[in-house]
Amino acid sequence: MVTGRASPHPRKLFWRYYAGGQRAVRDRDWKYLQIAGNEFLFDIVQDPRERANLKDRRKDTFDRVKSGWEAWNSMMLAERTRPVTMAIPATLWPIITASRPQ
């Protein structure tokens, strides 16, 4: 692909992000995005700045890409309802502080 000898291999990229309840998929030229309760469909090749929401004008594409995200999401672990917090038990503090360079 980098050298130009291979043709592009279509792939889908899915993600969920805690902030804003973001859900998204990149499927070829299309990007489905759900954020803060709003849904969008972008043609990111023609509109790389993601300004035109094509959700209503390309309903068939929107439904296909969104259902792909939903199928992927159904196979993933449940989302956390809040961010992960890291707690270090008091019993480990002597080990952690002793291993720090002086």
SEDOFI-188497 format. One record per residue: residue number from 1; x, y, z of N, C-alpha, C in turn; residue in three letters. Coordinates in steps of 0.02 Angstrom, whole numbers, plus 50000, padded with zeros to 5 digits. Each point is the difference from the previous one (the first is absolute). Layout:
BEGIN
- n|nu|nv|nw|cau|cav|caw|cu|cv|cw|res
- NUM|X|Y|Z|X|Y|Z|X|Y|Z|Ala
...
***
This chain:
BEGIN
- n|nu|nv|nw|cau|cav|caw|cu|cv|cw|res
- 1|50041|49941|50000|49959|50059|50000|50044|50063|50000|Met
- 2|50050|50002|50042|50043|50058|50005|50040|50011|49936|Val
- 3|50023|49946|49970|50039|50006|49939|49958|50009|49937|Thr
- 4|49934|49992|50006|49956|50008|49943|49990|49936|49961|Gly
- 5|50026|49944|50022|49993|49937|49965|49938|49960|50020|Arg
- 6|49970|50019|50055|49940|49964|50024|49941|50048|50001|Ala
- 7|49941|49973|49986|49940|50041|50002|49976|50006|50073|Ser
- 8|49965|50053|50015|49976|50008|50069|49954|49943|50020|Pro
- 9|50006|49979|50062|49957|49948|50028|49948|50034|50044|His
- 10|49936|49996|49982|49950|50035|50041|49995|49971|50070|Pro
- 11|50000|50044|50049|49993|49981|50070|49952|50046|50034|Arg
- 12|49973|49977|50054|49956|50041|50041|50035|50013|50066|Lys
- 13|49992|50060|50026|50029|50018|50064|49943|50023|50045|Leu
- 14|49992|49967|50057|49946|50015|50047|50030|50028|50064|Phe
- 15|49964|50044|50032|50022|50023|50066|49942|50026|50042|Trp
- 16|50012|49999|50065|49957|50031|50050|50045|50042|50044|Arg
- 17|49975|50057|50019|50040|50044|50043|49954|50028|50054|Tyr
- 18|50022|49997|50061|49959|50019|50057|49974|50072|49996|Tyr
- 19|50044|50048|49985|49981|50071|49999|49948|50012|49946|Ala
- 20|49944|50027|50020|49947|50016|49953|49962|49939|49975|Gly
- 21|50015|49942|50029|49966|49939|49977|50013|49987|49926|Gly
- 22|50061|50010|49978|50017|49995|49929|50002|49928|49976|Gln
- 23|49967|49988|49944|50002|49936|49965|50013|50016|49927|Arg
- 24|50043|49961|49968|50016|50016|49931|50025|49939|49962|Ala
- 25|49995|50004|49935|50029|49950|49955|50022|50036|49937|Val
- 26|50057|49979|49976|50024|50022|49934|49993|49939|49955|Arg
- 27|49960|50007|49947|49987|49946|49953|50012|50028|49930|Asp
- 28|50059|49986|49973|50022|50027|49935|49998|50076|50003|Arg
- 29|49960|50032|49957|49997|50073|49998|49953|50029|50052|Asp
- 30|49963|49958|50035|49948|50022|50045|50021|49998|50073|Trp
- 31|49974|50048|50038|50009|50000|50072|49933|50011|50034|Lys
- 32|49981|49953|50042|49941|50008|50043|50025|50024|50067|Tyr
- 33|49968|50050|50027|50019|50028|50065|49938|50014|50040|Leu
- 34|50001|49976|50062|49949|50019|50048|50036|50032|50059|Gln
- 35|49980|50060|50016|50032|50036|50055|49949|50045|50033|Ile
- 36|49999|49999|50066|49954|50041|50040|49928|49992|49976|Ala
- 37|49981|49939|49982|49931|49986|49979|49983|50018|49929|Gly
- 38|50047|50027|49962|49988|50018|49930|50035|49950|49954|Asn
- 39|49971|49988|49941|50029|49953|49953|50018|50036|49935|Glu
- 40|50055|49977|49970|50026|50031|49939|50024|49946|49951|Phe
- 41|49998|50018|49936|50031|49960|49948|50040|50047|49957|Leu
- 42|50065|49986|49993|50044|50042|49961|50032|49960|49944|Phe
- 43|50008|50031|49943|50043|49974|49946|50067|50034|50011|Asp
- 44|50045|49966|50034|50062|50033|50022|50051|50009|49945|Ile
- 45|49989|49970|49942|50044|50012|49943|49979|50066|49967|Val
- 46|49936|50008|49988|49974|50062|49969|49996|50058|50049|Gln
- 47|49993|49984|50064|49990|50050|50053|50045|49985|50060|Asp
- 48|50067|50008|49992|50045|49980|50054|49992|50040|50065|Pro
- 49|49968|50057|49996|49989|50041|50061|49935|49982|50035|Arg
- 50|49964|49952|49972|49938|49974|50030|49950|50056|50014|Glu
- 51|49982|50036|49949|49953|50055|50008|49929|49983|49977|Arg
- 52|49993|49955|49951|49934|49984|49972|49975|49934|50029|Ala
- 53|49948|50004|50039|49969|49939|50028|49954|49971|49947|Asn
- 54|50018|49942|49973|49962|49968|49946|49951|49948|50026|Leu
- 55|49986|50000|50064|49957|49951|50032|49933|49994|49965|Lys
- 56|49969|50055|49984|49933|49999|49970|50003|49992|49924|Asp
- 57|50052|50026|49968|50005|49996|49927|50024|49932|49975|Arg
- 58|50037|49964|50042|50025|49933|49983|49976|49949|50051|Arg
- 59|49934|49996|50009|49970|49959|50052|50021|49927|49995|Lys
- 60|50005|49973|49939|50021|49930|49991|50071|49988|50025|Asp
- 61|50045|50046|49984|50069|49995|50023|50004|50009|50076|Thr
- 62|49962|50049|50025|49999|50012|50072|49978|49937|50037|Phe
- 63|49945|49970|49978|49974|49940|50033|50050|49942|49997|Asp
- 64|50033|49991|49942|50049|49946|49992|50060|50009|50046|Arg
- 65|50028|50060|50001|50060|50013|50040|49984|49998|50075|Val
- 66|49944|50028|50019|49979|49999|50071|49987|49928|50022|Lys
- 67|49967|49960|49959|49986|49931|50020|50065|49960|50006|Ser
- 68|50050|50017|49959|50066|49969|50007|50031|50016|50067|Gly
- 69|49993|50062|50022|50026|50019|50065|49963|49962|50055|Trp
- 70|49934|49996|49995|49960|49966|50051|50018|49925|50004|Glu
- 71|50012|49969|49942|50021|49929|50000|50067|49992|50034|Ala
- 72|50048|50044|49985|50065|49997|50033|49993|50011|50075|Trp
- 73|49961|50050|50019|49992|50017|50071|49968|49942|50039|Asn
- 74|49956|49962|49968|49967|49944|50035|50050|49945|50018|Ser
- 75|50058|49999|49967|50051|49949|50015|50052|50024|50050|Met
- 76|49997|50063|50019|50050|50029|50045|49976|49995|50073|Met
- 77|50047|50007|50045|49983|50004|50071|49957|50062|50011|Leu
- 78|49959|49998|50051|49958|50057|50017|50042|50061|50015|Ala
- 79|49975|50058|49982|50035|50062|50015|49997|50015|50074|Glu
- 80|50050|50032|50025|50000|50022|50070|49955|50061|50006|Arg
- 81|49967|50006|50057|49957|50057|50011|50038|50061|50025|Thr
- 82|50062|49990|50020|50043|50055|50022|50073|49981|49987|Arg
- 83|50044|50049|49999|50070|49985|49986|50031|49953|50053|Pro
- 84|50051|49965|49979|50036|49956|50046|50042|50043|50046|Val
- 85|50000|49983|50064|50043|50035|50048|50053|49951|50024|Thr
- 86|50058|50025|50010|50055|49958|50022|50012|50013|50075|Met
- 87|49997|49947|50038|50013|50006|50072|50058|49954|50017|Ala
- 88|50047|50026|50036|50058|49960|50021|49991|49984|50074|Ile
- 89|49995|49936|50017|49992|49981|50070|50058|50025|50043|Pro
- 90|49986|50017|50061|50051|50026|50046|50056|49950|50010|Ala
- 91|49986|49936|49993|50052|49949|50009|50053|50003|49946|Thr
- 92|49985|50030|49943|50049|50004|49945|50042|50063|50002|Leu
- 93|49980|50050|50038|50037|50063|50002|50074|49991|50019|Trp
- 94|50017|49959|50050|50071|49991|50017|50040|49972|49940|Pro
- 95|49971|49956|49962|50034|49970|49942|50009|50052|49945|Ile
- 96|49947|50039|49987|50003|50050|49946|50050|50055|50017|Ile
- 97|49997|50025|50061|50045|50055|50018|50072|49976|50006|Thr
- 98|50011|49939|50020|50069|49974|50006|50031|49989|49931|Ala
- 99|49960|49988|49950|50028|49986|49934|50013|50063|49959|Ser
- 100|49981|50058|50026|50011|50063|49964|50073|50020|50006|Arg
- 101|50029|50026|49944|50070|50024|50005|50004|50062|50045|Pro
- 102|50053|50005|50037|50009|50057|50045|50033|50057|49965|Gln
***
